[in-house]
């Protein structure tokens, strides 16, 4: 019996190899499941197709380095770390709110017994019957990962196309089953990190196949005996920093006060690790206790820094819309009120787009004028 001759287009960029790669991919998928892709030709699980906003255009853009979207990547793990009172929970609630606003399922796993329903509603989160928020209160790392796995499996079985965001608050506030059973003072060295590593090895591969974003909150702890460099460390071992696609470290940047009363905190989110774009970037934001972030508050500083806006006087500035030639003038102290006015929708759209445009970094060295140098790592910056 004559063998069938496979005709290939040798003039194509990949030549006859195209047929062979298709055969290999089909064979791997038949044997192992939906695991193999030809990058650029097929959509793979590694692709980030959508994002969940942090509530800040500035922070979203410096994470994604993309004008089309940004924030927390769906299908990936994001870790938010920081000391106490740096806005970690507030930021995660803003992420859950955006997930809910987009018709997704927000899931909050609380191992700190710290959530407050009235506070969530002040931030704009809709609770039953207006909206749905799944609240999970467990007491160990093992149960956290069991809950995450259960959520992913049920979404896959019932609504594979459903968006979901799972926030774990927090890694540092969770025990292990073994620790819960032991008496106070008994050693459990390494158990916490070992359980987290095991849980992530099982979980991380599943989220890429679904529209699920994981956000883990972690609190910095002090390392004993450190004399030089950063003496703070995020508990839980190396598994989370390894598997996370984005790591945000929040620094306190003062307090927002009205008279003697504190109404919020100033925070500096620093992108410590980023597989989505260039790392080592930071934003300056204000986080209010009663409403979270006000997105537009951080725009004017960026627009002035990159000369999109010009100061007319100490109190006033102007922006020229280069799309239609219109000149906008406003008081600096009233910028948020002015830009949020419905009569200024076009100005709002233009300014937001300009904030994104100026924050995007060109990563091609051939298109940069600066000299490329290798900067040495300072003590404490190794992670």
Secondary structure as UniProt FT lines:
FT   TURN            10..11
FT   TURN            13..16
FT   HELIX           17..32
FT   TURN            40..41
FT   TURN            45..46
FT   STRAND          51..52
FT   HELIX           57..64
FT   STRAND          72..73
FT   TURN            74..75
FT   STRAND          77..82
FT   TURN            84..85
FT   HELIX           88..101
FT   TURN            102..103
FT   STRAND          105..110
FT   HELIX           117..122
FT   TURN            123..124
FT   TURN            128..130
FT   STRAND          133..136
FT   HELIX           141..158
FT   TURN            160..161
FT   STRAND          164..169
FT   TURN            172..173
FT   HELIX           177..181
FT   TURN            184..185
FT   TURN            189..190
FT   HELIX           191..207
FT   TURN            208..211
FT   STRAND          212..222
FT   TURN            224..225
FT   STRAND          232..234
FT   HELIX           239..243
FT   STRAND          246..258
FT   TURN            259..260
FT   STRAND          261..274
FT   STRAND          285..288
FT   TURN            289..291
FT   STRAND          292..293
FT   HELIX           295..298
FT   HELIX           299..305
FT   TURN            306..307
FT   STRAND          309..311
FT   STRAND          316..320
FT   TURN            322..324
FT   STRAND          327..331
FT   HELIX           332..334
FT   HELIX           335..340
FT   HELIX           342..344
FT   HELIX           345..359
FT   HELIX           365..367
FT   TURN            379..380
//
